[in-house]
Amino acid sequence: MSTTVNLNDDNVSVNSTKDGIVIVNAFAEIRGGRSLNTTGFSPAVIQAGHVIIMETATKDYKPMPLNGSSTAYAGLPADHEYAGVLRASILTKKPFAGILTQGTVNPAAAPFPMTSILSAVKAALPLINFRED
C-alpha cells in the first residue's frame, strides 16, 4: 500500500474587482484583523462586504451564515452579535480577515442582499455608514 500526498492547493480564483466598490471608505478596522471560524461556510471565497459576526461566549469571529441555497443571509444565530464588515475578499480556507468597524459601505454592491438584516446591522455598527451610490 502506498500513500500519496498532494502538496498543491486547488486553484481558486478570488475576484476582488468589487472590493473597492463595496467598501467606499475605511476609517477604522479591528486592529490586527481576525482569523474567522469558517466551519459550515460553504462558498470557497468570502467576498468583501460580507457581514462578520462574533460568538459572544467564545469570541470566535465568523462570516454571517447564508441561507440553504447560499443566495442570501440567514438570521443572526443565537448568542452572536454583529462585529463588522469584511474589508477585502479572502479564501474560506485561509480566513485571515480585515474587519471594518468605521467607514462607508455600499450595500447595493454587497455580495448578498442586506435588506432583511440592514436595520439590525446599522443599529449594532453605528460607525459604519451604509449608503448606496
N, C-alpha and C positions, 0 to 999 in steps of 0.2 A: 504494500500500500504506500503510495507516495502522496505527499502533501504539496500543493502549490499555493503560493501566496501572490496576490495581485497588489503590487506596490503603487499602481497608478490609480488616481482618483477618477471617477466618472466625470466626463466633461459636462459641465453645466454652465450655461451662459447667463450672466447677470446683466439684464438690460437696465442700465441706470439713466437712460435718457430723460425720464420724468422726475428724477430726484430733485433737480433744481426748480422744477415747476411746482411740485407739491410742497416743498419746504422753501417758502419765499424769503423769509428772514430767519436767521438763527442768532439769538442773543445769549442764550444760556442752555447748557446741557448738563446731565448728570456727570459730574467730574470723573474722568477715567472710564466712562461707559460701563456697561454691564454685560456679562455673559447671560444669554437668555436660556431658559429651560424650554426646549422645543419639543418635549415629549408629547406625542399625539398631534403635532402640527404637520400636516402632510405636504403642503407645497414645498418645492425644492428651494425656492427663493422667497425671502421676506422683503417686500418692496418698501422703499422709502415712503413715509406717510402712514405706515401701519401703526395702529394704536398699540401701545405697550402697557401691560398691566403688572401688578405686583401682588403676590400672595402675602397677606398680612402676617400670617403665622411664621412662615419660613423666610420671608423677604426675597423669594425667588421672583425674578423678572421673567415675563413670558410674552409672546405675541398674543394679542387678543384672539380668542378662538373664533373659528369660522363655522358657518352652518354646514350641514352634511354634504352639500354639493360644492362647498368652497367658493360660493359666489357672493357671500355677504357675511357681516359679523354676526356671531351668535350673541347671546346675552352675556353680561358680566357674571362670571362664576361667583358663587358664594365665597365669602372671606377673601375677596380680591378687591383692589382699587386701581383706578387709572393712574399710571405713572408718567406717561409722556407719549411722544410720537417718535417713531424710528427716523433717524436723521438721514441714513443712506441705505440703499439696498444691500442685503447680505445673503449669504448662503445659509439655509436652515441648518446644515450640518457643521457650519462654522459660525455660530451665532454671536459674534462679538459686536455689540450694538452701541452706537452713539444714540442717546435718548434725549430728544429736545424737550426742554421744560419751559422755555420762554422764547417766543418768536411768532412768526406768522405762517399758517398752514392753509393751503388752498384745498378745501375738502372736495371740490369738484375733480381734482386731479389725484385724489387718494386712491389707493389700489382697490378699495371696496367701498360701496356706498355707506355713508356715515349717518344717513337720515335717522335711523332708529336709535342711535346712541349719541348723536351730536349734542343734545342739550345736557345730558349727564356728563359727557366728556368736558364740555365748556365749564360746567359748574366745578368739576374736580380739578381742572387745569386752567385757572383764571388768567395765567400769564401767557397763554397761547391764544393768539387771535386767529380764529377760523374765518377766513374771508375769501370768497370766490373772486376771480378776476372778472 
